[in-house]
Amino acid sequence: MAKTKTAFFCQNCGTQYAKWVGQCSACKEWNTVVEEVVQKEEKTSWKASTTTVKKIAKPLRVNEISTDKELRLDTFDLEFNRVLGGGLVPGALVLLGGEPGVGKSTLLLQIALKLPYKTLYVSGEESQKQIKMRADRIHPNSETCFILTETKTQNIFKQIETTEPDIVVIDSIQTLHSDYIESAAGSISQVRECTAELIKFAKETNTPVILIGHITKDGSIAGPKILEHMVDTVLQFEGDRNYVYRILRALKNRFGSTAELGIYEMLGGGLRQVNNPSEILISKNDEGLSGTAIASTIEGMRPLMIEIQALVSTAVYGTPQRSTTGYNAKRLNMLLAVLEKRAGFKLGAKDVFLNITGGISVDDPAIDLAVVAAILSSNEDIPIEKGVCFAAEVGLAGEIRPVQRVDQRISEAEKLGFTSIYVSKNNKITLKNSKIEVHLISRIEDMFNSLFG
């Protein structure tokens, strides 16, 4: 038995110190360094099979490396597959984080129940009966999903050797603990050690492992930052308690893009995939309401039509208010300054409120023109005609700038029944036989005269 010793770890970033310090020199946080008991042994929790032959890696020329397409495991969930980049890569470690109650466990249990592969769902937070009650609501009578309630990694690996699953789900990494680290579950050293053991298991057996991670009050994943560096993919599951819709984003992905987006609807029987997000992002109001404009945006490879609402009113107090939901407040201030300086609209003494409906946050500059149109519509109290949408960026000189993949945006608008779209005249449009009317404009005044003139 190795000698027991203590070390000091920063609970914010995971930096190790030989003695206690008041301020962490790495992340500059105060009073985050705590003492933890560390006991190291030469043996590890996961032991590869004795029949496994380890190959020593050798350097290869770039042109000698095989470029065969990586085989992926289909999760039979189109949204989850899209965010991962096409499915689960064998041997990959995926970390899923999100607010308490947003539906992380429901999402992974739902996927595990529907998979045709043998799946081991390990829970350190709920009993088997609690998981069974949820499973009955989602997808009863699954023959390939095994439920294990355990927190010690040594016992988990014994069951893995017995069960030999194709996929392992851990709910959650903060509840696991290893006998070789004498500190509480969820501490910096325990999270790091347990993750390292799971990575060793995943890489040596080519088994994908999905971890659920808690998040802190500021929205970052709890535990040391090195946790996110160790895993292959980091997913964020977002959602507002006031909305039934949930958004899955990739913050890091070694095997695909981080720009993809997955959208779900929370129902009593689990999470429903939303394959056409425009159905939830655009309201079905038949009445013409001022201050509403439709923008064509792109998240990853998927075009979306989103609804932007603006309210412009006379400022009651001395300082006008600028409030946004789902949009960058600094960019709104910039657009208001452009309207004031370049286009001559007096908005400096008026309150401006902006909202992107559906609870989604968008940072695509291509929605600038729709934001301007919604603000002007509310200011003039004139509704924009139904069937009109926008896809252009607004520059500081008041010019309408072109955006990327405009053909895809126009095709999506036409598919959803829009009759006209406003884009920059500098865009090169190659679409043929398109029935939607394309307005090519160069200044904000051109759009204003066309819509409200």
N, C-alpha and C positions, 0 to 999 in steps of 0.2 A: 504494500500500500504506500503510495507516494505521500509525502508530507503535506498536510493541509496548510494552505497559505491564503492570504487575503490580497485583494487588489481593489483599486478604486476605479470606477467607471462613470463616465458622464451619461446620464439617463436620456439626454437629448440626442447626442451624436455617436455615443459609444466609444469615445476616446479613453484609453486606459492610462492611469497614473500610478506611480509608486507610492504616493502619499496624497492625503486630502488637500485640495485647493479650493478656494472660494469661487473662482471664475474659471470656466473651461477655456483653455487657450485656443481650441479649435473652432468652437461655435460661439464663443464670447457670452454664453449664458451663465447666470449666477446661481449658485446653490443647487446645481444639478449633479454634482459629483458625490457618489455614495459608495460605501464599502461593501464588497461582496466576497463571500467565501468561495475560493476557487480550489478545486482538487482535481489534478490532472493525472491520468493513468495512460500508459502506453497503448492499451487496447482501446478499440472503438466499439460503438454500439452495433453498427452494421458490419457484418462479415460476409464477404463474397463467397460463393460456393467454391469448394476445394477443387471442383472440376474446371473452374474458369481459368483459362490460360491468358495471362496478362501480356500484352504486346508492348514492346518499348517503341515509343514514337520516334520516327526518323524524319529528318528534313526532306522535303520534296520540292522540285522545281514547280513554279506556278503552272506551267503548261502540262505537268504530269498529274495534277490534282483532278480527281473525277468531279464532273459537274452534273452528275445525275440528279434529277429532281428528288428532293427529300420527301419520303413517304410520310403522310400525316394520317392521324386517326380522326375519322369523321365523328363529330359530337352530335350529329343529327339536330343541330340547332343553328339555323342559318345566321342569326345575329352573332352568336358566340364564335362561329367559324370565321365570319367576316372580320371580327376584331382581332382574332388570333392570327389571321393571315391565311386561312384555308383549313384549319384544324389543328389538333394537338400534335406536336412533334415528339416522337419517341425519345424519352430521356430528358424532356424539358421540365423545368420547374416554373410554375405559373403562380403568381401571388395576386390574390383578389382582395382589394380593400374597399371600405365604404362605411357610411354612417351606421350606427346601431339601428336595426329594424328596417333597413332599406331593402333587404331581400337577398343578401349574399348566400345564406344557407339554403334558402328556398331555390335560388337559381341553380346551385351546384347539385342539390339533391334531385331537382327536377331533371337535370341532364343525366345524373347517375342512374336514375330509375329507367330512363328511356334508352340507355346505351345497350347494344347487343353484346358488348365486351364485359368480362368479369370485372366489377368495380368494387373496391373496398372504401367505404365511407367511414372515416374515423372521426368521432365527435368527442371532444373533451368538455363540452358545454351542456349537452342534453343527454337524457337517458334514451335507451332504445325504444321505450314506449312512447316518449314524446316525438321521436323521429317517425315512428310508425303512424302516429296520428296525423302528422303532416303528410306522410307518403300516401295515406289513404285518400286525402283530398286531391293530391297532385296526379299520381299515376299508380294505382294499386296493382298488386299481383306481378311484381317484377321478380324474375328468377335469377337475374345476373347481378343484382346489387346486394352486397353484404354490409351490415351495419356493425360497427365496433365502437364501444364507449370505453376509451382508455386514454390516459395522459402520459404514461411512461413510455419513452421511445423504445426501450429494450423489449417490453411486452408487445408493442406494436410490430416490431420487426419479426418477432416470433410468429405472430399471426400472419404476417405477410409471407413468410416462408411456407407456412401451412396452406394458405389460401391461393398463393401465386396469382394475384390480380393483374389485369392489364392496365388499370388506371387506379391511382390512389388519391383520395381527397382527404385533406386534413382540416378539421374545423375546431379550433383555430390554432395557429402556430404559437400564440401567446399562452395557451393552456398546457403545452407540452413541457416536459422536463426530463432531463437525463440524469442517471445516477452518478455520472462522472463529473458533474458540476454541482457543487453543494451550495446552491442559491435558489431562491424562490422562482416558481414558474412565472414567465413573463419578464424576468430581469434581462439585462443586456447580454450577460454571458450565456444564460439558458437559451434565449432566442437564437443567438449566433451559433451555439453548439448544436442545437436540434436541427437548425436549417442546414448546417454543414453535413450532418449525418444523413439527412434526407437527400441532399445533392449527391453524396457519395453513392447512396442506394440507387438513385435515378439514373446516374451516368453509367454505373456498372451493370445494371440490369436492363437498361433501355426502357424503363417504365416511366411514363409521364406522371408527375405529382402536381396536384393543385392545392395551394395553401390559401386559407382565409386569414386575413390579417386585420387587426383592430386599427382604428385611426385615432389620432389625438384631437383635441378641441379645435386646433387650427387647420384640420383637414389632412395632415400628413400621416403616413402609416406609422403606427407606434413601433418602438424599438429602435435599434441602431440604424443609421442610414446605410450601413454596409449590407443590411438585409436586402435592400432594393438592388444593390450592386451584385449580390451573389446570385439572385434568381435570373431566369432568362426573360421572363415577361412580367410586367406589372400592370394590372388592370384596376381601374377605378370604377366603382358602381355608384352612380349618383342618382339622387331623386329628392324631390321636395315632398314633405308630408302632406301638403295641400294638393298635390297632383298624384294621379294614379300611374304616371309614366316614369320609367326608370331608364337611365342612359348609361351604357357601358362604354368606357373609353380605354384606350391603351396608352399608358404613360411611358412604357418602355417595351420594346419587342425586338428581340434578336432575330426573329424569323419572319418579320413582316413589317407593315407600315404602322406608325403610331397615329395616323390621321383618320383611321376608320372609326365608325360610330355604330353602336348597336342600341336599338330602342325596344323596350318592353312595356307592356301594360300590366299592372298588378291587378289580378282578379282573385276571387275566392278560391279558385282551383289552381292557382299558381300564376306564373308569368307568361303572358301571351306575346309572341313575337310580332312586332309591328314591321311588316315588310314594306309598307308604303307610309313613311313618316309624315308625308304631307297631309294625310287624313287627320292627324292629331294636331298639327301645327297651324292649320288654317281653320278658322271658325266657319260655321255654315250659315252665317247671317245673310239673309236675302235683302235686308234693308240696306240702303246706301248710308253709311256712317262716315262722317268726316274724321280725319286723323288716322286712317287705316291704309296701309300699303303692303303689297306682297313682293317679297324679294326672292330671287333665285340664288341659292348658295350651294356650295359643294363641301361635303365632309368626307375626306378620303376619296373614294371612287364613286360616292353616291351623291347625286344631286337632290337637293331638298327645296321645297317651296315653304317659306316661313312668313308668318304674318307679323307686321310691326305696327304697334299702336303708339300714337303720340297725342299728347294733350298740351296745348299752349293756351295760357290764360294770363290775365293781368296780375302782376305781382301784388299781393296784399301787403306784404311786409317790405321793408326797405331794400333788402337784398333778394334778387330773384333766385328761385330754387332751380336746381338742375338735378334730376333724379332719374336713374336708369335701372332696369331689371333685365339681365341677360345681355347687356351691351356695355362697352367700355365708356365710362363717364368722361374720360379725357378726350376721347374721339368725338363724343357728342359736343363738348365745348368747342372743339376745333371746327366742326361742321357749322355750329351756330355762328362762330366768328367769320367763317367764309360767307355765310348768308348775309351777315351784317355788312361786311366790308366789300365783298365782290358783287353781290347781287342786289344790295340796297334794301333788304328786308329788316325792319326795326324790331329786333327781338331782344335787345339788351335789357329792357325793363319788364320782361314777361317770364313767368314760370314755364319751364318745359319739363314734362315727364315723358319718359320713353319706356316701352315695355315690349319684349319679344314673347309672344304667347306660347303656351305649352311648356313653360319651365325650362327651355333650352337656352344655353349661352353660346353666342356666335361671335367670332373675331374675324370673320372673312370681310376684307375691305370692299368686296363686291356688293354688300348690302348698303353702302353709303347712300346711293341714289334713292333707294327706297326709304331710308331714314329721313332724307331731305324732303321727299315727296309727302311723307306722313306729317312732318312738321308743318309744311306749307299748307297742306289740306286742313289741318286743325286750325292754323292761324287764319285762314280765309273762311273756315267753316263751310267748305265745299267738298263733298265726298268725291273720291276718285272712282271713275267708272268701273263697274264689275268686269273682270276679265283682263285687267291691265296689271303687268308686273314689271320689275326693274332688275337690272344686273349691270352695275357699273360702279366704279370708284370715283370719288370726288377729290380733286386736288386742291392745294392751298390757293391756287389762282382762280378757283371757281370753274376750272375745266373738268370735263367728264372724261375720265381715263379708262382705257380698255382693261378687261380682266381676262384671266386664263380660262380655257375650255368653254368659251361662250357658246359653241355649237351644242354642247351637251346640256347647257342651261336652257337654251331655246327649245331643244327637243323635249325636255322634261316639262316645260311650261305648256307646250303644245299638247303633250300627252294628257295633261291634267285639265285641258279645256280652256286655257287662256287664249284670248284673241289677239292681244298685242303685247309687245315687250319693248322697253326702252334700254338701249345699249349705246356705248360710245361709237362715234362714227369712225374711230381709228381701229375698231375691231375688224379682223378679217373673217368674214362669215363664209363658210364653204357649203352650207346646207342647200340642198336643192329640193324642189317640190314641197316646200314648207308652206303650210296654210296660215300660220300665225303672222301677223303684221309686225315687222321689225322697224322701230323708229330709231334712226341714227341721229344722235344729238352731240353737240360739242360744248354747250354751256348750260348752266342751270336755268337761265332765262328761256332757253329753247323748250325745256321740259315744262316750265311753268306756263308759258304761252300755249303749249299744246294741250295741257290738262285743264287749266283754269281760265285761259284767255277767251 
